[in-house]
Amino acid sequence: MSLTFDRRGAVGLLTLDNPSRGNALTPDDMLALGQRLDEVSGDVRALVVRGAGDRVFCSGYDLSRLSAVQKNDGDRWADRFPELISAIAAHRRFPWPMIACLNGHAIGGGALLASLCDLRVARPGVRFQIPASRIGVMYPLEGFRRLVRLVGMGRCAELLLGGGAVDTERGLAWGLYNELAEDPEERALALAEELAARAPLAVQGMKSLLLALEDGAGEGALQALHAQWTKRCVLSSDLAEGIAAVQQRRPPRFEGR
Protein backbone atom coordinates (compact mmCIF):
# COMPACT_ATOMS: atom_id res chain seq x y z
CA MET A 1 0.00 0.00 0.00
CA SER A 2 1.00 3.57 -0.59
CA LEU A 3 0.31 5.86 2.34
CA THR A 4 0.10 9.45 1.21
CA PHE A 5 0.18 12.47 3.48
CA ASP A 6 -0.88 16.02 2.66
CA ARG A 7 -0.68 18.96 5.00
CA ARG A 8 -3.16 21.79 4.81
CA GLY A 9 -2.04 24.32 7.35
CA ALA A 10 -2.39 22.71 10.76
CA VAL A 11 -4.48 19.83 9.37
CA GLY A 12 -3.07 16.59 7.97
CA LEU A 13 -4.78 14.26 5.49
CA LEU A 14 -3.54 10.65 5.60
CA THR A 15 -4.76 8.43 2.75
CA LEU A 16 -4.73 4.64 2.55
CA ASP A 17 -4.01 4.34 -1.15
CA ASN A 18 -4.66 0.87 -2.56
CA PRO A 19 -8.23 1.10 -3.92
CA SER A 20 -7.87 -1.90 -6.24
CA ARG A 21 -7.62 -4.13 -3.14
CA GLY A 22 -10.10 -2.20 -1.03
CA ASN A 23 -7.25 -0.40 0.78
CA ALA A 24 -6.54 -3.70 2.58
CA LEU A 25 -3.75 -3.75 5.16
CA THR A 26 -0.72 -6.04 5.12
CA PRO A 27 1.66 -6.36 8.11
CA ASP A 28 4.06 -3.97 6.38
CA ASP A 29 1.21 -1.49 5.88
CA MET A 30 0.41 -1.60 9.59
CA LEU A 31 4.01 -0.86 10.51
CA ALA A 32 4.16 1.96 7.96
CA LEU A 33 0.89 3.41 9.27
CA GLY A 34 2.19 3.48 12.83
CA GLN A 35 5.47 5.06 11.75
CA ARG A 36 3.71 7.71 9.70
CA LEU A 37 1.45 8.67 12.61
CA ASP A 38 4.52 9.17 14.79
CA GLU A 39 6.26 11.18 12.06
CA VAL A 40 3.44 13.65 11.46
CA SER A 41 2.42 14.16 15.10
CA GLY A 42 4.76 17.15 15.41
CA ASP A 43 3.57 18.79 12.19
CA VAL A 44 -0.21 19.01 12.63
CA ARG A 45 -2.87 19.73 15.23
CA ALA A 46 -5.57 17.50 13.73
CA LEU A 47 -5.55 14.58 11.30
CA VAL A 48 -8.09 13.15 8.86
CA VAL A 49 -7.68 9.50 7.82
CA ARG A 50 -9.40 8.35 4.65
CA GLY A 51 -9.31 5.57 2.07
CA ALA A 52 -8.59 6.22 -1.59
CA GLY A 53 -11.57 5.95 -3.92
CA ASP A 54 -15.23 6.13 -3.02
CA ARG A 55 -16.07 2.46 -2.46
CA VAL A 56 -14.11 1.22 0.59
CA PHE A 57 -12.50 3.13 3.44
CA CYS A 58 -10.53 0.03 4.39
CA SER A 59 -11.41 -3.64 3.89
CA GLY A 60 -9.20 -4.76 6.77
CA TYR A 61 -6.44 -7.33 6.86
CA ASP A 62 -5.31 -8.59 3.46
CA LEU A 63 -6.65 -12.17 3.53
CA SER A 64 -4.01 -13.45 1.13
CA ARG A 65 -1.34 -12.30 3.58
CA LEU A 66 -3.28 -13.75 6.51
CA SER A 67 -3.23 -17.16 4.83
CA ALA A 68 0.52 -16.92 4.25
CA VAL A 69 1.20 -15.82 7.82
CA GLN A 70 -0.89 -18.68 9.19
CA LYS A 71 1.21 -21.20 7.26
CA ASN A 72 4.64 -19.67 7.72
CA ASP A 73 4.62 -17.78 11.00
CA GLY A 74 1.37 -18.64 12.72
CA ASP A 75 2.72 -19.07 16.24
CA ARG A 76 4.33 -15.65 16.37
CA TRP A 77 1.32 -13.91 14.80
CA ALA A 78 -1.17 -15.68 17.05
CA ASP A 79 0.87 -14.81 20.12
CA ARG A 80 1.18 -11.06 19.67
CA PHE A 81 -0.20 -9.68 16.41
CA PRO A 82 2.98 -7.53 16.47
CA GLU A 83 2.27 -5.30 13.47
CA LEU A 84 -1.32 -4.69 14.54
CA ILE A 85 -0.25 -3.94 18.10
CA SER A 86 2.28 -1.44 16.74
CA ALA A 87 -0.39 0.35 14.69
CA ILE A 88 -2.83 0.46 17.62
CA ALA A 89 -0.14 1.83 19.94
CA ALA A 90 0.68 4.59 17.44
CA HIS A 91 -3.00 5.57 17.28
CA ARG A 92 -3.10 5.86 21.05
CA ARG A 93 0.15 7.87 21.15
CA PHE A 94 -1.07 10.37 18.59
CA PRO A 95 -1.66 13.52 20.68
CA TRP A 96 -4.13 15.36 18.43
CA PRO A 97 -7.73 14.78 17.33
CA MET A 98 -7.98 12.09 14.64
CA ILE A 99 -11.04 11.95 12.39
CA ALA A 100 -11.97 8.94 10.26
CA CYS A 101 -13.46 10.00 6.92
CA LEU A 102 -15.64 7.05 5.94
CA ASN A 103 -16.09 7.72 2.25
CA GLY A 104 -16.59 3.96 1.81
CA HIS A 105 -17.19 0.76 3.75
CA ALA A 106 -15.21 0.02 6.95
CA ILE A 107 -14.72 -3.73 7.23
CA GLY A 108 -12.77 -5.83 9.74
CA GLY A 109 -9.47 -4.09 10.43
CA GLY A 110 -10.91 -1.05 8.67
CA ALA A 111 -13.68 -0.94 11.25
CA LEU A 112 -11.00 -1.15 13.95
CA LEU A 113 -9.04 1.69 12.35
CA ALA A 114 -12.17 3.84 12.21
CA SER A 115 -13.17 3.05 15.80
CA LEU A 116 -9.71 3.98 17.10
CA CYS A 117 -10.12 7.50 15.73
CA ASP A 118 -11.60 10.14 18.01
CA LEU A 119 -14.41 11.08 15.61
CA ARG A 120 -16.01 9.46 12.57
CA VAL A 121 -17.78 11.17 9.66
CA ALA A 122 -19.50 8.77 7.25
CA ARG A 123 -21.15 9.02 3.87
CA PRO A 124 -24.75 7.75 3.86
CA GLY A 125 -24.91 4.23 2.46
CA VAL A 126 -21.56 2.91 3.69
CA ARG A 127 -21.49 -0.11 5.97
CA PHE A 128 -19.57 -0.98 9.11
CA GLN A 129 -18.83 -4.69 9.45
CA ILE A 130 -16.59 -7.02 11.44
CA PRO A 131 -16.71 -10.44 9.72
CA ALA A 132 -14.22 -12.16 12.05
CA SER A 133 -16.70 -14.90 13.02
CA ARG A 134 -17.41 -15.57 9.33
CA ILE A 135 -13.71 -16.08 8.64
CA GLY A 136 -12.71 -17.87 11.84
CA VAL A 137 -10.35 -15.41 13.51
CA MET A 138 -10.45 -13.50 16.80
CA TYR A 139 -10.92 -9.76 16.74
CA PRO A 140 -8.11 -7.78 18.47
CA LEU A 141 -8.56 -7.12 22.19
CA GLU A 142 -8.26 -3.37 21.73
CA GLY A 143 -11.09 -3.61 19.22
CA PHE A 144 -13.30 -5.28 21.85
CA ARG A 145 -12.53 -2.53 24.37
CA ARG A 146 -13.14 0.31 21.97
CA LEU A 147 -16.38 -1.09 20.55
CA VAL A 148 -17.88 -1.84 23.96
CA ARG A 149 -17.23 1.74 25.01
CA LEU A 150 -18.61 3.14 21.77
CA VAL A 151 -21.82 1.14 21.41
CA GLY A 152 -22.25 -0.96 24.57
CA MET A 153 -22.02 -4.67 25.25
CA GLY A 154 -25.20 -5.78 23.48
CA ARG A 155 -24.52 -4.01 20.20
CA CYS A 156 -20.86 -5.02 20.35
CA ALA A 157 -22.02 -8.65 20.67
CA GLU A 158 -24.26 -8.19 17.64
CA LEU A 159 -21.38 -6.81 15.60
CA LEU A 160 -18.81 -9.41 16.64
CA LEU A 161 -20.77 -12.63 17.08
CA GLY A 162 -23.01 -12.26 14.05
CA GLY A 163 -20.50 -10.56 11.77
CA GLY A 164 -23.27 -8.71 9.95
CA ALA A 165 -23.13 -5.21 8.49
CA VAL A 166 -24.51 -2.10 10.18
CA ASP A 167 -25.90 0.58 7.88
CA THR A 168 -25.23 4.25 8.44
CA GLU A 169 -28.58 5.10 10.00
CA ARG A 170 -28.21 2.43 12.69
CA GLY A 171 -24.53 3.27 13.05
CA LEU A 172 -25.36 6.90 13.74
CA ALA A 173 -28.01 5.92 16.29
CA TRP A 174 -25.60 3.51 17.96
CA GLY A 175 -22.76 6.03 18.24
CA LEU A 176 -20.44 4.44 15.66
CA TYR A 177 -20.54 7.72 13.72
CA ASN A 178 -20.53 11.26 15.00
CA GLU A 179 -22.30 12.50 11.90
CA LEU A 180 -23.25 11.70 8.31
CA ALA A 181 -22.30 13.88 5.35
CA GLU A 182 -22.80 13.61 1.59
CA ASP A 183 -19.19 14.76 1.21
CA PRO A 184 -17.47 13.25 4.25
CA GLU A 185 -14.01 14.43 3.24
CA GLU A 186 -15.09 18.06 3.01
CA ARG A 187 -16.89 17.81 6.36
CA ALA A 188 -14.04 15.92 8.06
CA LEU A 189 -11.49 18.50 6.89
CA ALA A 190 -13.71 21.37 8.04
CA LEU A 191 -14.12 19.70 11.43
CA ALA A 192 -10.36 19.10 11.64
CA GLU A 193 -9.73 22.79 10.92
CA GLU A 194 -12.08 23.73 13.75
CA LEU A 195 -10.30 21.40 16.17
CA ALA A 196 -6.84 22.51 15.03
CA ALA A 197 -7.79 26.10 15.92
CA ARG A 198 -8.53 25.17 19.55
CA ALA A 199 -6.05 25.64 22.40
CA PRO A 200 -3.43 22.88 21.86
CA LEU A 201 -2.65 22.17 25.52
CA ALA A 202 -6.32 21.93 26.43
CA VAL A 203 -7.00 19.62 23.47
CA GLN A 204 -4.07 17.35 24.31
CA GLY A 205 -4.99 17.27 27.98
CA MET A 206 -8.61 16.41 27.32
CA LYS A 207 -7.65 13.66 24.89
CA SER A 208 -5.30 12.21 27.50
CA LEU A 209 -8.09 12.21 30.09
CA LEU A 210 -10.53 10.59 27.67
CA LEU A 211 -8.07 7.77 26.97
CA ALA A 212 -7.41 7.29 30.69
CA LEU A 213 -11.15 7.11 31.40
CA GLU A 214 -11.58 4.63 28.55
CA ASP A 215 -8.78 2.49 29.99
CA GLY A 216 -10.47 2.39 33.38
CA ALA A 217 -7.71 4.26 35.20
CA GLY A 218 -8.14 4.51 38.96
CA GLU A 219 -9.38 7.64 40.67
CA GLY A 220 -5.92 8.56 41.94
CA ALA A 221 -4.36 8.30 38.50
CA LEU A 222 -7.19 10.31 36.96
CA GLN A 223 -6.90 13.05 39.58
CA ALA A 224 -3.12 13.26 39.07
CA LEU A 225 -3.41 13.40 35.28
CA HIS A 226 -6.14 16.03 35.47
CA ALA A 227 -4.08 18.13 37.89
CA GLN A 228 -1.03 17.87 35.62
CA TRP A 229 -2.85 19.15 32.56
CA THR A 230 -4.82 21.75 34.52
CA LYS A 231 -1.58 23.25 35.80
CA ARG A 232 -0.08 23.36 32.30
CA CYS A 233 -3.17 25.11 30.95
CA VAL A 234 -3.51 27.59 33.81
CA LEU A 235 0.16 28.62 33.55
CA SER A 236 0.15 28.83 29.75
CA SER A 237 0.23 31.96 27.62
CA ASP A 238 -2.55 30.34 25.61
CA LEU A 239 -5.01 30.86 28.47
CA ALA A 240 -4.19 34.56 28.59
CA GLU A 241 -4.60 34.70 24.81
CA GLY A 242 -7.93 32.88 24.95
CA ILE A 243 -9.31 35.28 27.57
CA ALA A 244 -8.04 38.31 25.64
CA ALA A 245 -9.59 37.01 22.40
CA VAL A 246 -13.00 36.63 24.06
CA GLN A 247 -12.80 40.11 25.58
CA GLN A 248 -11.67 41.68 22.30
CA ARG A 249 -14.13 39.64 20.22
CA ARG A 250 -11.50 38.24 17.85
CA PRO A 251 -10.23 34.76 16.95
CA PRO A 252 -7.54 33.52 19.35
CA ARG A 253 -3.98 32.93 18.19
CA PHE A 254 -2.86 29.91 20.19
CA GLU A 255 0.78 28.79 20.22
CA GLY A 256 0.63 25.71 22.45
CA ARG A 257 2.66 27.15 25.30
C-alpha positions as CSV (number, residue, x, y, z in Angstrom):
1,M,0.0,0.0,0.0
2,S,1.0,3.6,-0.6
3,L,0.3,5.9,2.3
4,T,0.1,9.5,1.2
5,F,0.2,12.5,3.5
6,D,-0.9,16.0,2.7
7,R,-0.7,19.0,5.0
8,R,-3.2,21.8,4.8
9,G,-2.0,24.3,7.4
10,A,-2.4,22.7,10.8
11,V,-4.5,19.8,9.4
12,G,-3.1,16.6,8.0
13,L,-4.8,14.3,5.5
14,L,-3.5,10.7,5.6
15,T,-4.8,8.4,2.8
16,L,-4.7,4.6,2.6
17,D,-4.0,4.3,-1.2
18,N,-4.7,0.9,-2.6
19,P,-8.2,1.1,-3.9
20,S,-7.9,-1.9,-6.2
21,R,-7.6,-4.1,-3.1
22,G,-10.1,-2.2,-1.0
23,N,-7.3,-0.4,0.8
24,A,-6.5,-3.7,2.6
25,L,-3.7,-3.8,5.2
26,T,-0.7,-6.0,5.1
27,P,1.7,-6.4,8.1
28,D,4.1,-4.0,6.4
29,D,1.2,-1.5,5.9
30,M,0.4,-1.6,9.6
31,L,4.0,-0.9,10.5
32,A,4.2,2.0,8.0
33,L,0.9,3.4,9.3
34,G,2.2,3.5,12.8
35,Q,5.5,5.1,11.7
36,R,3.7,7.7,9.7
37,L,1.4,8.7,12.6
38,D,4.5,9.2,14.8
39,E,6.3,11.2,12.1
40,V,3.4,13.7,11.5
41,S,2.4,14.2,15.1
42,G,4.8,17.1,15.4
43,D,3.6,18.8,12.2
44,V,-0.2,19.0,12.6
45,R,-2.9,19.7,15.2
46,A,-5.6,17.5,13.7
47,L,-5.5,14.6,11.3
48,V,-8.1,13.1,8.9
49,V,-7.7,9.5,7.8
50,R,-9.4,8.3,4.6
51,G,-9.3,5.6,2.1
52,A,-8.6,6.2,-1.6
53,G,-11.6,5.9,-3.9
54,D,-15.2,6.1,-3.0
55,R,-16.1,2.5,-2.5
56,V,-14.1,1.2,0.6
57,F,-12.5,3.1,3.4
58,C,-10.5,0.0,4.4
59,S,-11.4,-3.6,3.9
60,G,-9.2,-4.8,6.8
61,Y,-6.4,-7.3,6.9
62,D,-5.3,-8.6,3.5
63,L,-6.7,-12.2,3.5
64,S,-4.0,-13.5,1.1
65,R,-1.3,-12.3,3.6
66,L,-3.3,-13.7,6.5
67,S,-3.2,-17.2,4.8
68,A,0.5,-16.9,4.3
69,V,1.2,-15.8,7.8
70,Q,-0.9,-18.7,9.2
71,K,1.2,-21.2,7.3
72,N,4.6,-19.7,7.7
73,D,4.6,-17.8,11.0
74,G,1.4,-18.6,12.7
75,D,2.7,-19.1,16.2
76,R,4.3,-15.6,16.4
77,W,1.3,-13.9,14.8
78,A,-1.2,-15.7,17.0
79,D,0.9,-14.8,20.1
80,R,1.2,-11.1,19.7
81,F,-0.2,-9.7,16.4
82,P,3.0,-7.5,16.5
83,E,2.3,-5.3,13.5
84,L,-1.3,-4.7,14.5
85,I,-0.2,-3.9,18.1
86,S,2.3,-1.4,16.7
87,A,-0.4,0.4,14.7
88,I,-2.8,0.5,17.6
89,A,-0.1,1.8,19.9
90,A,0.7,4.6,17.4
91,H,-3.0,5.6,17.3
92,R,-3.1,5.9,21.0
93,R,0.2,7.9,21.1
94,F,-1.1,10.4,18.6
95,P,-1.7,13.5,20.7
96,W,-4.1,15.4,18.4
97,P,-7.7,14.8,17.3
98,M,-8.0,12.1,14.6
99,I,-11.0,11.9,12.4
100,A,-12.0,8.9,10.3
101,C,-13.5,10.0,6.9
102,L,-15.6,7.0,5.9
103,N,-16.1,7.7,2.2
104,G,-16.6,4.0,1.8
105,H,-17.2,0.8,3.7
106,A,-15.2,0.0,6.9
107,I,-14.7,-3.7,7.2
108,G,-12.8,-5.8,9.7
109,G,-9.5,-4.1,10.4
110,G,-10.9,-1.1,8.7
111,A,-13.7,-0.9,11.3
112,L,-11.0,-1.1,14.0
113,L,-9.0,1.7,12.4
114,A,-12.2,3.8,12.2
115,S,-13.2,3.0,15.8
116,L,-9.7,4.0,17.1
117,C,-10.1,7.5,15.7
118,D,-11.6,10.1,18.0
119,L,-14.4,11.1,15.6
120,R,-16.0,9.5,12.6
121,V,-17.8,11.2,9.7
122,A,-19.5,8.8,7.2
123,R,-21.2,9.0,3.9
124,P,-24.8,7.7,3.9
125,G,-24.9,4.2,2.5
126,V,-21.6,2.9,3.7
127,R,-21.5,-0.1,6.0
128,F,-19.6,-1.0,9.1
129,Q,-18.8,-4.7,9.4
130,I,-16.6,-7.0,11.4
131,P,-16.7,-10.4,9.7
132,A,-14.2,-12.2,12.0
133,S,-16.7,-14.9,13.0
134,R,-17.4,-15.6,9.3
135,I,-13.7,-16.1,8.6
136,G,-12.7,-17.9,11.8
137,V,-10.4,-15.4,13.5
138,M,-10.4,-13.5,16.8
139,Y,-10.9,-9.8,16.7
140,P,-8.1,-7.8,18.5
141,L,-8.6,-7.1,22.2
142,E,-8.3,-3.4,21.7
143,G,-11.1,-3.6,19.2
144,F,-13.3,-5.3,21.8
145,R,-12.5,-2.5,24.4
146,R,-13.1,0.3,22.0
147,L,-16.4,-1.1,20.6
148,V,-17.9,-1.8,24.0
149,R,-17.2,1.7,25.0
150,L,-18.6,3.1,21.8
151,V,-21.8,1.1,21.4
152,G,-22.2,-1.0,24.6
153,M,-22.0,-4.7,25.2
154,G,-25.2,-5.8,23.5
155,R,-24.5,-4.0,20.2
156,C,-20.9,-5.0,20.4
157,A,-22.0,-8.6,20.7
158,E,-24.3,-8.2,17.6
159,L,-21.4,-6.8,15.6
160,L,-18.8,-9.4,16.6
161,L,-20.8,-12.6,17.1
162,G,-23.0,-12.3,14.0
163,G,-20.5,-10.6,11.8
164,G,-23.3,-8.7,10.0
165,A,-23.1,-5.2,8.5
166,V,-24.5,-2.1,10.2
167,D,-25.9,0.6,7.9
168,T,-25.2,4.3,8.4
169,E,-28.6,5.1,10.0
170,R,-28.2,2.4,12.7
171,G,-24.5,3.3,13.0
172,L,-25.4,6.9,13.7
173,A,-28.0,5.9,16.3
174,W,-25.6,3.5,18.0
175,G,-22.8,6.0,18.2
176,L,-20.4,4.4,15.7
177,Y,-20.5,7.7,13.7
178,N,-20.5,11.3,15.0
179,E,-22.3,12.5,11.9
180,L,-23.2,11.7,8.3
181,A,-22.3,13.9,5.3
182,E,-22.8,13.6,1.6
183,D,-19.2,14.8,1.2
184,P,-17.5,13.2,4.3
185,E,-14.0,14.4,3.2
186,E,-15.1,18.1,3.0
187,R,-16.9,17.8,6.4
188,A,-14.0,15.9,8.1
189,L,-11.5,18.5,6.9
190,A,-13.7,21.4,8.0
191,L,-14.1,19.7,11.4
192,A,-10.4,19.1,11.6
193,E,-9.7,22.8,10.9
194,E,-12.1,23.7,13.7
195,L,-10.3,21.4,16.2
196,A,-6.8,22.5,15.0
197,A,-7.8,26.1,15.9
198,R,-8.5,25.2,19.6
199,A,-6.1,25.6,22.4
200,P,-3.4,22.9,21.9
201,L,-2.6,22.2,25.5
202,A,-6.3,21.9,26.4
203,V,-7.0,19.6,23.5
204,Q,-4.1,17.3,24.3
205,G,-5.0,17.3,28.0
206,M,-8.6,16.4,27.3
207,K,-7.7,13.7,24.9
208,S,-5.3,12.2,27.5
209,L,-8.1,12.2,30.1
210,L,-10.5,10.6,27.7
211,L,-8.1,7.8,27.0
212,A,-7.4,7.3,30.7
213,L,-11.1,7.1,31.4
214,E,-11.6,4.6,28.5
215,D,-8.8,2.5,30.0
216,G,-10.5,2.4,33.4
217,A,-7.7,4.3,35.2
218,G,-8.1,4.5,39.0
219,E,-9.4,7.6,40.7
220,G,-5.9,8.6,41.9
221,A,-4.4,8.3,38.5
222,L,-7.2,10.3,37.0
223,Q,-6.9,13.1,39.6
224,A,-3.1,13.3,39.1
225,L,-3.4,13.4,35.3
226,H,-6.1,16.0,35.5
227,A,-4.1,18.1,37.9
228,Q,-1.0,17.9,35.6
229,W,-2.8,19.2,32.6
230,T,-4.8,21.7,34.5
231,K,-1.6,23.3,35.8
232,R,-0.1,23.4,32.3
233,C,-3.2,25.1,31.0
234,V,-3.5,27.6,33.8
235,L,0.2,28.6,33.6
236,S,0.1,28.8,29.7
237,S,0.2,32.0,27.6
238,D,-2.6,30.3,25.6
239,L,-5.0,30.9,28.5
240,A,-4.2,34.6,28.6
241,E,-4.6,34.7,24.8
242,G,-7.9,32.9,25.0
243,I,-9.3,35.3,27.6
244,A,-8.0,38.3,25.6
245,A,-9.6,37.0,22.4
246,V,-13.0,36.6,24.1
247,Q,-12.8,40.1,25.6
248,Q,-11.7,41.7,22.3
249,R,-14.1,39.6,20.2
250,R,-11.5,38.2,17.9
251,P,-10.2,34.8,17.0
252,P,-7.5,33.5,19.4
253,R,-4.0,32.9,18.2
254,F,-2.9,29.9,20.2
255,E,0.8,28.8,20.2
256,G,0.6,25.7,22.5
257,R,2.7,27.1,25.3
